[in-house]
Amino acid sequence: MTILPVPTLFLTALLLLQQPATAQAVQDASSSVPVIVAPSTSARDGVDLDIIGSGSARHSVVIFPAVAGEVVEVAFRTGQSVRAGQVLLRLLDRQERLAVDLASAKVDTASALSDRYEATRGSGAVPERVLDEALTTLRGARIALAQARVALADRVVLAPFAGIVGLSDVERGDRVTTASALTTIDDRRVLLIDFDVPEPYLARIAPGHLIAAVNPAYPDRSFAGKVSEIDSRVDPVTRNVRVRAQVANTADLLRPGMSFAVRLSLPGKIFVSVPELALQWGRDGSFVWVIRAGKSEKVAVRPVRRTSGRVLIDGTLTSGETVVVEGVQRLREGSGVRIVGNPVEKPAGKPADSSATR
C-alpha cells in the first residue's frame, strides 16, 4: 500500500470535489437557450397628421339689393377695402323721396290738428271720440312716414361689415332685382381652415391646439394657426370630425377657397418601446420574453402602435429591461438563457418621440 504525502492527498480531494461542479456547469451551459436580445426603451405615442383642409373668410357674404330698381351709382371697385356701413351702390329713388315728403306733410297736418283738439280737452268743445280719432290719425301718419323712410333707405346698398370687395358685373344704368348678386365681401384678416380628423384622435384635440398650414401658392412658407372650433358630432359615414382652425392673414396673402396641407401634431402617452421581432402572439394574446435574473419570463402586453421597426406596448414591462428578439422558439417559462448577440445597451434617459405621419 502506497501512502501519499499530505499535500498530495489535499490536492486529490480538492479535484474530486470540483468534478461535480464542473460537470454541472457544462450541463447548464448546454441546456441554456442561445438568444439575441435588445433593451426596451421609452417612447411617446405622438402622431403627426397631414390633412387636406379648405380655407374660408371669417366673414363672407354675397350682396343682394333689398328692392328692384335702376342703378344710378356704383360706389366700389373690385379689390377695394371697405368699412362697415360704407355705401356700395345706389338705386334710383325719386318716387321714394316724394313718398317721404308726402308722409312728412301728413304727419305735420295730423300733429297740428291733434294739438288743437288737445288744447280743448275738458272744455267739452270737442268730443273725446274726435280727440281719440285725431291721435290715431297722427299715429298712422307717423308709421307711414317711417315706412317711406325705410323704402328710401332700401334704395342704398351698404357694406354689412369691413372687408374686401370682390368682382362685380353691375354698372350704372343696369336694372337689378332682389335676385341680382351685386358683389361679394370677405373679411379675410383671419382665415378659417376646415379639415377632417379621424375619430380615434378626437380625444387628443382641443381648442388652442397649434397647426401648421401650407398652401400650393407658397410651398416654402408655413402659416401658423390654432384650432378654434370642433364640431359637435362625428360623421357616421366617414367617422371623421370636422375641425376649424384660425390663421392670421395680416399680409393678405391667403384667399377664401384656398386648399391647405395641414400638419397637426398630436401629443400622446409614454409607452415602452421594443423591436417588432420581440412581440409574440399566443392563444392568450400578445406577449414578450423578458430576461429577469438570468431566466426567461413571459410578460403579457398590449400592442399600441407600430412605428419605424419598433412597437409601442402597454403592460407590466418597464423601460430598460432586456427582451428577447431572436431565439424565442425554444424558450419556456423560467428557461436559462445565453446571450449570443446584441448586448444590452443603456436606454436613453429622455423618452423618445415616436411620431408617425398619417
C-alpha positions in Angstrom: 0.0 0.0 0.0 1.4 3.3 -1.0 1.0 6.2 1.4 0.7 9.6 -0.3 2.1 12.7 1.3 -0.3 15.1 2.9 -0.2 17.8 0.2 -0.9 15.2 -2.5 -3.9 14.0 -0.5 -5.3 17.5 -0.3 -5.0 18.2 -4.0 -6.6 14.9 -4.8 -9.6 15.6 -2.6 -9.9 19.1 -4.0 -10.1 17.7 -7.5 -12.7 15.2 -6.6 -14.8 17.9 -5.0 -14.6 20.1 -8.1 -15.6 17.4 -10.6 -19.4 17.6 -9.9 -19.5 21.4 -10.1 -17.6 21.4 -13.4 -19.9 18.8 -14.8 -23.0 20.8 -13.7 -21.6 23.9 -15.3 -21.1 22.1 -18.5 -24.6 20.7 -18.3 -26.1 24.2 -17.6 -24.3 25.7 -20.5 -25.5 23.0 -22.8 -29.1 23.4 -21.6 -29.3 27.2 -21.8 -31.1 28.7 -24.8 -29.0 31.0 -27.0 -30.8 34.2 -27.7 -30.4 37.6 -29.2 -31.7 40.4 -27.0 -32.3 44.1 -27.1 -33.2 46.7 -24.5 -36.7 48.2 -24.2 -36.9 51.9 -24.3 -39.5 54.7 -23.6 -41.3 56.5 -26.4 -44.1 58.9 -26.6 -47.1 58.0 -28.7 -47.1 61.2 -30.6 -48.8 61.4 -34.0 -48.3 63.9 -36.9 -51.4 64.1 -39.0 -51.2 65.5 -42.5 -54.7 66.5 -43.7 -56.1 68.5 -46.6 -58.1 71.5 -45.5 -60.1 74.2 -47.2 -59.9 78.0 -46.3 -62.8 80.4 -45.9 -63.0 84.0 -44.7 -64.0 84.8 -41.1 -67.0 86.8 -42.5 -68.1 86.3 -46.1 -71.3 87.4 -47.9 -72.8 87.8 -51.3 -74.5 91.2 -51.6 -78.1 91.4 -53.0 -80.3 94.5 -53.2 -83.3 94.7 -50.9 -85.5 96.0 -53.7 -85.5 96.1 -57.5 -84.6 99.3 -59.4 -82.2 101.1 -61.7 -78.6 101.6 -60.7 -77.6 105.2 -60.5 -74.2 104.9 -58.7 -71.7 102.1 -58.2 -69.5 103.3 -55.3 -67.0 100.5 -55.1 -64.4 98.7 -57.2 -63.0 95.2 -57.2 -60.4 94.6 -54.5 -61.4 97.7 -52.6 -61.2 97.6 -48.8 -64.5 99.0 -47.4 -65.6 99.7 -43.8 -68.9 98.7 -42.2 -71.8 100.9 -43.3 -70.0 102.3 -46.4 -72.2 102.9 -49.4 -71.7 100.4 -52.2 -74.5 101.1 -54.6 -77.5 103.5 -55.1 -80.7 102.9 -56.9 -83.0 105.5 -58.5 -85.1 106.9 -55.6 -87.2 109.8 -56.9 -90.5 108.2 -56.0 -89.3 107.2 -52.6 -88.1 110.7 -51.7 -91.5 112.1 -52.8 -93.2 109.5 -50.7 -91.2 110.6 -47.7 -92.1 114.2 -48.3 -95.8 113.4 -48.6 -95.8 111.3 -45.4 -93.9 114.0 -43.6 -96.6 116.6 -44.6 -99.4 114.3 -43.4 -97.6 113.9 -40.1 -97.4 117.7 -39.7 -101.1 118.1 -40.5 -102.2 115.4 -38.2 -99.9 116.7 -35.4 -101.3 120.3 -35.7 -104.9 119.0 -35.6 -104.2 116.8 -32.6 -102.6 119.7 -30.7 -105.6 121.9 -31.4 -108.0 119.3 -30.1 -105.8 118.5 -27.1 -106.0 122.2 -26.1 -109.8 121.9 -25.7 -109.7 118.8 -23.6 -112.0 119.1 -20.6 -114.0 122.1 -22.0 -116.5 120.0 -23.9 -115.9 121.9 -27.1 -114.6 118.7 -28.9 -115.9 115.3 -28.0 -113.5 112.8 -26.6 -114.2 110.5 -29.6 -113.0 113.1 -32.1 -109.8 113.7 -30.0 -109.1 110.0 -30.0 -109.5 109.8 -33.7 -107.1 112.7 -34.2 -104.5 110.9 -32.1 -105.0 107.7 -34.1 -104.6 109.6 -37.3 -101.4 111.1 -36.1 -100.0 107.7 -35.1 -100.9 106.3 -38.5 -99.2 109.2 -40.3 -96.0 108.7 -38.3 -96.0 105.0 -39.2 -96.5 105.8 -42.9 -93.5 108.2 -42.6 -91.3 105.5 -41.1 -92.3 103.1 -43.9 -91.5 105.7 -46.5 -88.1 106.3 -44.9 -87.4 102.5 -44.9 -88.3 102.3 -48.6 -85.9 105.2 -49.3 -83.1 103.6 -47.3 -83.6 100.3 -49.2 -82.5 102.1 -52.4 -79.0 102.3 -50.9 -76.8 99.2 -50.5 -74.4 99.4 -47.6 -71.4 97.2 -46.6 -72.5 94.9 -43.7 -69.0 94.7 -42.3 -65.5 95.7 -43.1 -63.8 93.6 -45.8 -62.6 93.3 -49.3 -65.0 93.7 -52.3 -65.0 91.0 -54.9 -65.8 91.1 -58.7 -69.0 92.6 -59.9 -70.7 92.9 -63.3 -73.1 95.7 -62.2 -72.8 99.0 -63.9 -74.6 102.3 -63.8 -77.9 102.1 -65.7 -78.4 98.4 -65.1 -81.7 97.2 -63.7 -81.4 94.8 -60.8 -83.8 92.7 -58.9 -83.7 91.2 -55.4 -82.1 88.1 -57.1 -79.3 90.0 -58.6 -75.9 89.3 -57.0 -74.1 92.6 -56.8 -70.7 91.6 -55.4 -69.1 89.7 -52.5 -67.4 91.0 -49.4 -64.8 88.9 -47.5 -63.2 89.8 -44.2 -60.0 87.8 -44.6 -57.9 89.4 -41.9 -58.3 86.0 -40.3 -58.7 82.9 -42.5 -60.6 79.8 -41.3 -59.4 76.4 -42.3 -61.7 73.4 -42.1 -60.4 69.9 -42.1 -61.5 66.4 -41.0 -59.8 64.4 -38.3 -60.3 60.7 -37.8 -62.4 59.7 -34.8 -59.6 57.9 -32.9 -57.7 61.2 -32.5 -60.7 63.2 -31.2 -59.7 62.9 -27.6 -56.3 64.4 -28.3 -57.6 67.7 -29.9 -58.8 70.8 -28.0 -59.3 74.4 -28.9 -56.0 76.2 -28.9 -54.1 73.3 -30.4 -51.4 74.6 -32.8 -51.4 73.7 -36.5 -49.1 74.5 -39.5 -50.7 75.1 -42.9 -49.0 75.1 -46.3 -50.7 76.4 -49.5 -49.5 75.4 -53.0 -49.1 79.1 -53.9 -46.5 79.5 -51.2 -44.9 76.0 -50.9 -41.9 77.2 -49.0 -43.9 79.1 -46.3 -45.8 77.6 -43.4 -48.7 79.6 -41.8 -49.2 79.0 -38.1 -52.7 78.8 -36.6 -54.8 77.5 -33.8 -57.7 75.2 -33.5 -60.8 77.4 -32.7 -63.8 75.1 -33.0 -64.5 71.3 -33.1 -67.8 70.0 -34.5 -70.4 68.7 -32.1 -70.8 65.4 -33.9 -68.8 62.7 -35.8 -69.8 61.9 -39.4 -71.4 58.5 -39.2 -70.3 57.7 -42.8 -66.6 58.8 -42.8 -66.1 58.6 -39.0 -64.4 61.9 -39.1 -65.0 65.0 -37.1 -64.8 68.5 -38.6 -62.2 70.8 -37.0 -61.8 74.5 -37.7 -58.6 76.5 -37.2 -57.8 80.2 -37.5 -54.8 81.5 -39.3 -53.8 85.2 -39.1 -53.6 86.7 -42.6 -52.1 90.1 -41.8 -50.1 90.1 -45.0 -53.2 89.4 -47.0 -51.6 86.5 -48.9 -54.3 84.0 -48.4 -57.8 83.9 -50.1 -61.0 82.1 -49.2 -61.4 78.8 -51.0 -57.6 78.0 -51.0 -56.5 74.4 -50.2 -54.1 73.7 -47.4 -51.9 70.9 -46.3 -52.5 71.0 -42.6 -49.9 69.4 -40.2 -51.5 68.6 -36.8 -49.1 67.3 -34.2 -51.0 65.3 -31.5 -49.3 64.5 -28.2 -49.6 61.1 -26.6 -48.8 59.0 -23.6 -45.4 57.5 -22.9 -45.2 53.7 -23.6 -42.5 51.1 -23.6 -41.0 50.5 -27.0 -39.5 47.2 -28.2 -38.3 45.9 -31.5 -41.1 44.4 -33.7 -39.4 40.9 -33.5 -39.8 40.9 -29.7 -43.6 40.9 -29.9 -45.0 37.4 -29.9 -48.6 36.0 -30.2 -50.2 33.1 -28.5 -53.6 31.7 -27.6 -53.9 34.1 -24.7 -52.9 37.2 -26.8 -49.6 39.1 -27.3 -46.5 38.9 -25.1 -42.8 39.4 -25.0 -40.0 37.3 -23.5 -38.1 39.2 -20.8 -34.8 38.2 -19.2 -35.0 38.6 -15.5 -32.4 37.2 -13.1 -30.9 35.2 -16.0 -34.2 33.4 -16.7 -36.8 33.9 -19.4 -40.1 35.3 -18.3 -43.3 35.6 -20.4 -44.9 39.0 -20.0 -48.3 39.8 -21.4 -48.5 43.1 -23.3 -50.9 45.0 -25.4 -49.6 46.5 -28.7 -50.4 50.2 -29.1 -48.8 51.2 -32.4 -46.0 50.1 -34.7 -43.6 52.7 -35.9 -40.1 52.7 -37.5 -39.4 49.0 -36.9 -40.5 49.1 -33.3 -43.8 48.7 -31.5 -45.2 50.6 -28.5 -46.6 48.2 -25.9 -48.7 48.6 -22.8 -48.2 46.2 -19.9 -46.0 45.4 -16.8 -42.8 45.7 -18.8 -40.7 48.7 -17.8 -38.2 50.7 -19.8 -34.6 49.4 -19.7 -35.5 45.7 -19.3 -33.9 43.1 -21.7 -36.3 41.5 -24.2 -35.6 38.5 -26.5 -35.5 39.4 -30.2 -34.4 36.1 -31.7 -34.4 32.5 -30.3 -37.9 32.7 -28.8 -38.9 29.3 -30.3 -37.0 27.3 -27.7 -37.9 29.5 -24.8 -40.1 28.3 -21.9 -41.1 29.9 -18.7 -38.0 30.0 -16.4 -35.6 28.8 -19.1 -31.9 29.6 -18.7 -30.6 31.8 -21.5 -27.3 32.5 -23.1 -26.9 35.9 -24.8 -25.1 35.5 -28.1 -25.8 38.8 -29.7 -26.9 42.4 -29.3 -25.7 43.1 -25.8 -27.9 45.2 -23.6 -27.4 49.0 -24.1 -28.2 51.6 -21.6 -31.6 53.2 -22.6 -31.8 56.9 -23.2 -32.7 58.9 -20.2 -35.3 61.0 -22.1 -38.2 59.3 -23.7 -38.1 59.5 -27.5 -41.0 60.9 -29.5 -42.5 58.1 -31.6 -44.3 60.2 -34.1 -45.7 58.8 -37.3 -47.1 60.6 -40.3 -50.7 59.5 -41.0 
